[in-house]
């Protein structure tokens, strides 16, 4: 396929993960012509904790995805906890308000992403995969996006739209003005690791957080009776772990470091064996970013990213797409005429801040407490005496109220 006149769509979505695929699905179901540009072939694995909060169940129901999700996902997660040093704590997770099945579950990204993106395609979205967006520009009131095939470097095409939804995440540098730029290395840079494991001694429905010097992590049973383990660790702590075990790869050295410093992890992983290779990514920089700018709308991690310790990444990505697309659909005539985008961007940003800012701030607090041994030691006596405070922390991280109601 050679370059020709731009192909026109009502909306272009850059990135086919949970946020981008949800946006495409919502818009396609509303009758929009939508194109999704995704550079990886699915199914593909990804660094991610894989937990989806119960607050997303009403959204999954609205999108028609709930039956498939519940059929594939791991068991309901009813209990949380904390592994820190020699401390092992358990506490109930709060149930989603007003929902008959009020518990979150985990589903591997290789299955979740394919489920949502294939549903968007069935609803009418055009999926360019594996293609990557290599240039964005504006011309005559339209956005022009040049995309290239990942399998044939000679294939280039240009797509045109009034609305661009940026859903390419925040971790990878690239040529687009919306992508991260390489920065100088810092000791506090966070790196993420993830692996699926078998033969773990994890109680059914239990999702503990791990706190260790310089990092934090989480464990949950996902689909296929596998355990998903993911963690974030500071660059300086990772370097120390590798210096202790120079014969190991970075991921294995980090795992040894965690087990050395965390009794709960030692017990759960005593007989564990990996299913597939470790994945790694970084540095990651959680925080609030952009919701709208220069005619572009941002969803998922490209918009805002909570510290992964609260396990809200997938949930927030899908919910941000829902918040944006409901506004675009309500003002469809304006959007397709190229009007009102600034106002929609302001309203969308306000909605995101209203729904997500407490999660982002709570996650930052919990993450920094977990990574600092002195800070963690100061709060552990209180948590040991009142483990129900962990239930309160889960509430603060957004586990009890959905933004989608039956009336939506």
C-alpha positions as CSV (number, residue, x, y, z in Angstrom):
1,X,0.0,0.0,0.0
2,X,1.7,3.2,-1.1
3,X,1.0,6.8,0.0
4,X,-2.2,8.3,-1.5
5,X,-4.9,10.7,-0.5
6,X,-5.6,10.6,3.3
7,X,-8.3,8.2,4.5
8,X,-10.8,10.1,6.6
9,X,-12.3,9.0,9.9
10,X,-14.4,10.7,12.6
11,X,-11.8,9.9,15.2
12,X,-8.3,8.4,15.2
13,X,-7.0,6.5,18.3
14,X,-3.3,6.0,18.7
15,X,-2.7,2.9,20.8
16,X,-4.9,-0.2,21.1
17,X,-4.5,-1.0,24.8
18,X,-7.4,-0.9,27.3
19,X,-7.8,2.9,27.1
20,X,-7.5,3.2,23.3
21,X,-9.6,0.1,22.6
22,X,-12.3,1.3,25.0
23,X,-12.4,4.7,23.3
24,X,-12.7,3.0,19.9
25,X,-15.4,0.6,21.1
26,X,-17.5,3.4,22.7
27,X,-17.3,5.6,19.6
28,X,-17.9,2.8,17.1
29,X,-21.0,1.6,19.0
30,X,-22.3,5.2,18.7
31,X,-21.9,5.1,14.9
32,X,-18.6,7.0,14.5
33,X,-16.0,5.9,11.9
34,X,-13.0,5.1,14.0
35,X,-9.4,4.0,13.2
36,X,-7.1,2.5,15.8
37,X,-3.4,2.4,15.2
38,X,-1.6,-0.3,17.3
39,X,2.0,-1.1,16.7
40,X,2.1,-4.6,18.3
41,X,0.4,-7.7,17.1
42,X,-2.0,-9.2,19.7
43,X,-1.9,-11.2,21.8
44,X,1.1,-9.7,23.5
45,X,2.3,-9.6,27.1
46,X,2.9,-6.3,28.9
47,X,4.2,-5.1,32.2
48,X,1.1,-4.7,34.2
49,X,-0.4,-5.9,37.5
50,X,-3.5,-7.1,35.5
51,X,-6.0,-6.4,38.3
52,X,-9.3,-4.7,37.2
53,X,-11.2,-3.0,40.0
54,X,-14.9,-3.8,40.6
55,X,-15.6,-0.2,39.8
56,X,-15.1,-1.2,36.1
57,X,-17.8,-3.9,36.2
58,X,-20.6,-1.5,35.3
59,X,-18.5,-0.1,32.4
60,X,-17.8,-3.7,31.1
61,X,-21.5,-4.5,31.3
62,X,-22.3,-1.3,29.4
63,X,-19.8,-2.3,26.7
64,X,-21.1,-5.8,26.5
65,X,-17.7,-7.2,27.7
66,X,-18.7,-8.4,31.2
67,X,-19.7,-12.0,30.4
68,X,-16.5,-12.7,28.5
69,X,-14.4,-10.9,31.2
70,X,-16.0,-12.8,34.1
71,X,-15.6,-16.1,32.2
72,X,-11.9,-15.6,31.6
73,X,-10.6,-13.7,34.6
74,X,-9.2,-15.1,37.8
75,X,-11.2,-15.5,41.0
76,X,-12.9,-12.6,42.8
77,X,-10.4,-10.7,44.9
78,X,-12.0,-10.2,48.3
79,X,-9.0,-9.7,50.6
80,X,-6.0,-7.4,50.5
81,X,-3.0,-7.3,52.7
82,X,0.6,-6.1,53.2
83,X,3.9,-7.9,53.2
84,X,6.6,-5.7,54.7
85,X,9.8,-7.1,56.3
86,X,8.5,-9.8,58.7
87,X,5.0,-8.4,58.8
88,X,2.2,-10.2,57.1
89,X,-1.2,-8.5,57.3
90,X,-4.7,-9.3,55.9
91,X,-7.8,-7.2,55.6
92,X,-11.1,-7.2,53.7
93,X,-11.4,-5.4,50.5
94,X,-14.4,-3.1,50.3
95,X,-17.2,-4.2,48.1
96,X,-18.4,-2.1,45.2
97,X,-21.4,-0.1,46.2
98,X,-24.7,-1.3,44.8
99,X,-23.4,-4.1,42.6
100,X,-24.4,-7.8,42.8
101,X,-20.8,-8.9,41.9
102,X,-18.8,-6.3,43.7
103,X,-15.3,-7.7,43.5
104,X,-12.4,-7.0,41.2
105,X,-10.5,-9.7,39.2
106,X,-7.3,-10.1,37.2
107,X,-7.0,-11.0,33.6
108,X,-3.8,-11.3,31.6
109,X,-3.1,-8.4,29.2
110,X,-2.6,-10.9,26.4
111,X,-6.3,-11.8,26.8
112,X,-7.8,-8.5,28.0
113,X,-6.3,-6.3,25.2
114,X,-7.4,-8.7,22.5
115,X,-10.9,-8.9,24.0
116,X,-11.5,-5.2,24.0
117,X,-9.8,-4.4,20.7
118,X,-11.5,-7.2,18.8
119,X,-14.9,-6.0,20.2
120,X,-14.1,-2.5,18.9
121,X,-13.4,-4.1,15.5
122,X,-16.7,-6.0,15.6
123,X,-18.5,-2.8,16.4
124,X,-17.1,-1.2,13.2
125,X,-13.7,0.3,14.1
126,X,-10.9,-0.1,11.6
127,X,-7.8,-1.5,13.3
128,X,-4.4,-0.8,11.7
129,X,-2.2,-3.4,13.3
130,X,0.8,-3.8,13.5
131,X,1.2,-0.2,12.3
132,X,2.7,2.7,14.2
133,X,2.0,6.5,14.1
134,X,5.1,8.2,13.0
135,X,4.0,11.8,12.4
136,X,1.2,14.1,13.5
137,X,0.4,17.5,11.9
138,X,-2.6,19.8,11.2
139,X,-3.9,21.0,7.9
140,X,-7.1,22.8,7.0
141,X,-8.7,22.2,10.4
142,X,-7.9,18.4,10.3
143,X,-5.3,16.3,12.0
144,X,-3.2,14.3,9.7
145,X,-1.5,11.2,11.0
146,X,1.1,9.4,9.0
147,X,1.4,5.7,9.9
148,X,3.8,3.0,8.8
149,X,3.7,-0.8,8.7
150,X,5.8,-2.6,11.3
151,X,6.2,-5.4,8.9
152,X,7.0,-3.5,5.7
153,X,9.0,-0.3,6.0
154,X,7.9,0.8,2.5
155,X,4.3,0.9,3.5
156,X,3.1,4.4,4.5
157,X,-0.3,5.9,4.6
158,X,-1.9,9.1,5.9
159,X,-5.1,9.2,7.9
160,X,-7.3,12.3,8.5
161,X,-9.6,13.2,11.4
162,X,-11.1,16.0,13.4
163,X,-10.5,14.2,16.7
164,X,-7.3,12.5,17.8
165,X,-7.3,10.3,20.9
166,X,-3.8,9.7,22.3
167,X,-3.6,6.3,24.1
168,X,0.0,5.2,23.6
169,X,0.8,5.2,27.2
170,X,3.7,7.1,28.8
171,X,6.6,4.8,29.1
172,X,8.1,4.6,25.6
173,X,9.9,7.4,23.8
174,X,9.1,8.1,20.2
175,X,8.9,10.5,17.3
176,X,5.5,11.9,18.1
177,X,5.2,15.2,19.9
178,X,2.9,13.5,22.4
179,X,5.5,10.8,23.4
180,X,8.0,10.9,26.2
181,X,11.5,12.4,25.6
182,X,14.6,10.7,27.0
183,X,15.7,12.3,30.3
184,X,18.9,12.1,32.2
185,X,19.1,9.2,34.6
186,X,18.2,9.7,38.3
187,X,18.6,7.4,41.3
188,X,14.9,7.7,42.0
189,X,13.8,6.5,38.5
190,X,11.3,3.7,38.9
191,X,11.5,0.5,36.8
192,X,8.7,-2.0,36.5
193,X,9.1,-5.8,36.3
194,X,6.4,-8.5,35.8
195,X,6.2,-12.3,35.5
196,X,3.6,-15.0,35.6
197,X,4.2,-17.8,38.1
198,X,3.0,-21.3,38.9
199,X,3.1,-23.2,42.2
200,X,2.7,-20.2,44.4
201,X,1.1,-20.5,47.8
202,X,-1.3,-17.6,47.5
203,X,-4.7,-18.0,49.2
204,X,-7.6,-17.7,46.7
205,X,-9.0,-14.2,46.4
206,X,-6.0,-12.6,48.2
207,X,-4.1,-9.7,46.6
208,X,-1.3,-8.5,48.9
209,X,0.8,-5.4,48.4
210,X,4.6,-5.8,49.0
211,X,6.7,-3.0,50.6
212,X,10.5,-3.3,50.5
213,X,13.4,-0.9,50.6
214,X,13.3,1.1,47.4
215,X,10.2,-0.4,45.9
216,X,6.8,-2.0,46.1
217,X,4.9,-4.7,44.3
218,X,1.7,-6.7,44.1
219,X,0.6,-10.4,43.8
220,X,-2.8,-11.6,42.4
221,X,-4.2,-14.7,40.8
222,X,-5.0,-14.1,37.2
223,X,-6.6,-16.3,34.5
224,X,-5.5,-19.9,34.0
225,X,-4.7,-20.4,37.7
226,X,-1.5,-18.3,37.2
227,X,-0.2,-15.8,39.6
228,X,0.8,-12.4,38.3
229,X,3.6,-10.7,40.2
230,X,4.6,-7.2,39.3
231,X,6.8,-4.7,41.1
232,X,8.4,-1.2,40.9
233,X,11.9,-0.5,42.2
234,X,14.1,2.6,42.2
235,X,17.1,2.6,40.0
236,X,19.6,2.8,42.9
237,X,17.9,-0.1,44.7
238,X,17.9,-2.1,41.5
239,X,21.6,-1.4,41.1
240,X,22.2,-2.6,44.7
241,X,20.3,-5.8,44.1
242,X,22.3,-6.5,40.9
243,X,25.6,-5.8,42.7
244,X,24.6,-8.4,45.3
245,X,23.9,-11.1,42.7
246,X,25.9,-10.0,39.6
247,X,25.5,-13.5,38.0
248,X,21.7,-12.9,37.7
249,X,19.7,-10.9,35.2
250,X,18.2,-7.8,36.5
251,X,14.7,-9.3,37.1
252,X,16.0,-12.3,38.9
253,X,18.3,-10.2,41.1
254,X,15.3,-8.0,42.0
255,X,13.3,-11.0,42.9
256,X,16.0,-12.4,45.1
257,X,16.3,-8.9,46.8
258,X,12.5,-8.8,47.4
259,X,12.5,-12.3,48.9
260,X,15.4,-11.5,51.1
261,X,13.7,-8.5,52.6
262,X,10.1,-9.6,52.7
263,X,8.9,-12.8,54.6
264,X,5.5,-12.9,52.9
265,X,7.1,-12.9,49.5
266,X,9.5,-15.8,50.5
267,X,6.5,-17.8,51.7
268,X,4.4,-17.3,48.6
269,X,7.2,-17.8,46.1
270,X,9.0,-20.7,47.9
271,X,8.1,-23.2,45.2
272,X,7.2,-20.9,42.4
273,X,8.4,-21.3,38.9
274,X,8.0,-18.7,36.1
275,X,5.7,-19.2,33.1
276,X,7.4,-17.4,30.3
277,X,10.1,-14.7,30.5
278,X,10.2,-11.7,32.8
279,X,9.1,-8.4,31.3
280,X,10.7,-5.0,32.2
281,X,10.0,-1.4,31.5
282,X,11.2,2.0,32.7
283,X,11.7,4.5,33.9
284,X,8.1,5.2,34.7
285,X,7.0,8.5,36.2
286,X,3.5,8.4,37.7
287,X,1.6,11.7,38.0
288,X,-0.9,14.0,36.3
289,X,-0.2,14.9,32.7
290,X,-2.3,16.2,29.9
291,X,-6.0,15.7,29.2
292,X,-6.2,18.0,26.2
293,X,-3.8,20.1,24.2
294,X,-3.4,21.4,20.6
295,X,-6.5,19.6,19.5
296,X,-5.4,16.3,21.0
297,X,-7.3,14.3,23.7
298,X,-5.3,12.0,26.0
299,X,-6.5,8.9,27.8
300,X,-4.9,6.3,30.0
301,X,-1.4,6.7,31.2
302,X,-0.9,9.4,28.6
303,X,-3.3,11.5,30.6
304,X,-2.6,10.5,34.2
305,X,-0.9,7.6,35.9
306,X,-1.2,6.5,39.5
307,X,1.6,4.7,41.3
308,X,0.9,1.0,40.5
309,X,0.8,0.1,44.2
310,X,-3.0,0.8,44.2
311,X,-3.6,-1.5,41.1
312,X,-5.8,1.1,39.3
313,X,-4.0,1.5,36.0
314,X,-6.3,-0.5,33.7
315,X,-9.3,0.7,35.5
316,X,-8.3,4.4,35.1
317,X,-7.4,3.9,31.5
318,X,-10.8,2.5,30.5
319,X,-12.7,5.0,32.7
320,X,-10.8,7.9,31.2
321,X,-11.8,6.7,27.7
322,X,-15.4,6.5,28.8
323,X,-15.3,10.0,30.3
324,X,-13.9,11.4,27.1
325,X,-16.1,9.6,24.6
326,X,-19.4,10.3,26.3
327,X,-18.6,14.0,26.0
328,X,-17.5,13.6,22.3
329,X,-20.7,11.7,21.5
330,X,-22.9,14.3,23.3
331,X,-21.3,17.0,21.1
332,X,-20.8,15.0,18.0
333,X,-22.0,17.7,15.5
334,X,-19.6,20.2,17.0
335,X,-16.7,17.8,17.0
336,X,-17.2,16.6,13.4
337,X,-17.4,20.3,12.3
338,X,-14.1,21.0,14.1
339,X,-15.7,23.2,16.7
340,X,-15.8,23.2,20.5
341,X,-12.8,21.0,21.1
342,X,-11.2,23.4,23.6
343,X,-14.4,23.4,25.7
344,X,-14.8,19.7,25.5
345,X,-11.1,19.3,26.5
346,X,-11.7,21.6,29.6
347,X,-14.8,19.6,30.6
348,X,-13.1,16.3,30.1
349,X,-10.1,17.4,32.1
350,X,-12.3,18.6,34.9
351,X,-14.1,15.2,34.9
352,X,-10.9,13.3,35.1
353,X,-9.5,15.4,37.9
354,X,-12.8,14.9,39.8
355,X,-12.7,11.1,39.4
356,X,-9.0,10.4,39.5
357,X,-7.1,13.0,41.5
358,X,-7.7,11.4,44.9
359,X,-6.5,8.0,43.5
360,X,-3.4,9.6,42.1
361,X,-2.5,11.4,45.3
362,X,-3.4,8.4,47.5
363,X,-1.2,6.1,45.3
364,X,1.7,8.6,45.5
365,X,1.5,8.6,49.3
366,X,1.2,4.8,49.6
367,X,4.0,4.3,47.1
368,X,6.5,6.6,48.8
369,X,5.7,5.2,52.2
370,X,6.3,1.7,50.9
371,X,9.7,2.5,49.3
372,X,11.2,4.3,52.4
373,X,12.2,1.9,55.2
374,X,12.0,4.5,57.9
375,X,8.6,5.7,56.8
376,X,7.3,2.2,56.5
377,X,8.6,1.2,59.9
378,X,6.7,4.2,61.4
379,X,3.3,3.1,60.1
380,X,3.6,-0.7,60.6
381,X,2.8,-0.7,64.3
382,X,-0.4,1.1,63.6
383,X,-1.3,-1.2,60.7
384,X,-0.5,-4.3,62.9
385,X,-2.9,-3.0,65.5
386,X,-5.6,-1.9,63.1
387,X,-5.3,-3.9,59.9
388,X,-8.7,-2.5,58.9
389,X,-6.8,0.6,57.9
390,X,-5.8,-1.3,54.8
391,X,-9.5,-1.5,53.9
392,X,-9.6,2.3,54.3
393,X,-6.6,2.6,52.0
394,X,-8.4,0.6,49.4
395,X,-11.4,2.9,49.6
396,X,-9.1,5.9,49.2
397,X,-7.7,4.3,46.1
398,X,-11.1,4.2,44.4
399,X,-12.4,0.7,45.0
400,X,-16.0,1.4,46.0
401,X,-17.7,3.8,43.6
402,X,-18.2,3.4,39.8
403,X,-18.7,6.4,37.4
404,X,-21.0,4.3,35.2
405,X,-24.6,3.6,36.3
406,X,-27.4,1.7,34.6
407,X,-28.8,5.1,33.5
408,X,-25.5,5.8,31.6
